[in-house]
Amino acid sequence: MFKGILKSVSIALLACFVSFSALAAKINVNTADVEMLAAGLNGVGPTIAQRIIEYREANGPFTSIEHLMEVRGIGEAILEKNLEELSIEASSN
């Protein structure tokens, strides 16, 4: 019986770790879609998320996190809230 409980707890802990790892992944603003941006960034809804995508399509990939402030609706406050969640890895397209 103890082995069964230990196995269940181990599986639950592994599931929590996998879920946490997925949540901890950074959002690449050069590849993320509207849903990813809106759901993953504080202060960014679908409208601003769409602006991010439109900006990168018109101007190419973001070259720095600060470059996001060129997008209407993103200022220092939103940028500061999201610094830990953002990535600007080059797009593979």
C-alpha positions in Angstrom: 0.0 0.0 0.0 2.8 2.4 0.9 4.4 1.7 -2.5 1.2 2.7 -4.3 0.9 5.9 -2.4 4.6 6.7 -3.0 4.1 6.0 -6.7 1.0 8.3 -6.9 2.8 11.1 -5.1 5.8 10.7 -7.4 3.6 10.9 -10.5 1.8 14.0 -9.1 5.1 15.7 -8.4 6.4 15.0 -11.9 3.2 16.4 -13.4 3.6 19.5 -11.3 7.2 19.9 -12.4 6.3 19.5 -16.1 3.5 22.0 -15.8 5.7 24.5 -14.0 8.4 24.1 -16.6 5.9 24.9 -19.4 4.7 28.0 -17.5 8.3 29.1 -17.0 9.1 29.1 -20.7 9.8 32.5 -22.1 7.6 34.0 -24.8 9.5 34.7 -28.0 8.0 37.9 -29.4 9.5 37.1 -32.8 7.5 33.9 -33.2 4.5 34.0 -30.7 1.0 34.2 -32.0 -1.7 36.5 -30.7 -3.0 34.0 -28.2 0.4 33.3 -26.7 1.2 37.0 -26.4 -2.2 37.9 -24.9 -2.3 35.0 -22.5 1.4 35.1 -21.4 2.1 38.8 -21.0 0.8 41.1 -18.2 -1.1 44.1 -19.5 -1.2 42.8 -23.1 -4.6 41.7 -24.5 -5.5 40.6 -28.0 -5.4 44.2 -29.4 -1.8 44.9 -28.3 -0.8 41.4 -29.2 -2.0 41.9 -32.7 -0.1 45.2 -32.9 3.1 43.3 -31.9 2.6 40.8 -34.7 1.8 43.6 -37.2 4.8 45.6 -36.2 7.2 42.6 -36.6 5.6 41.7 -40.0 6.1 45.3 -41.2 9.5 45.9 -39.7 11.2 42.6 -39.2 12.1 40.8 -36.0 12.6 42.6 -32.8 16.3 43.0 -32.0 16.0 43.9 -28.4 13.3 43.7 -25.7 13.3 47.6 -25.5 12.4 47.6 -29.3 8.9 46.5 -28.2 8.2 50.0 -27.0 7.9 51.0 -30.6 4.6 49.1 -30.6 1.6 51.4 -29.8 0.3 50.5 -26.3 3.6 49.2 -24.9 5.4 51.5 -22.6 8.0 51.1 -19.9 5.4 49.9 -17.3 4.3 46.9 -19.5 7.8 46.2 -20.5 9.0 46.1 -16.8 6.1 43.8 -15.8 7.2 41.3 -18.5 11.0 41.4 -18.7 11.3 37.9 -17.1 8.8 36.4 -19.6 10.2 37.8 -22.8 12.6 36.4 -25.4 13.7 37.8 -28.8 15.3 34.8 -30.4 15.4 35.2 -34.1 12.6 33.7 -36.1 13.4 30.6 -38.1 11.2 31.8 -41.0 
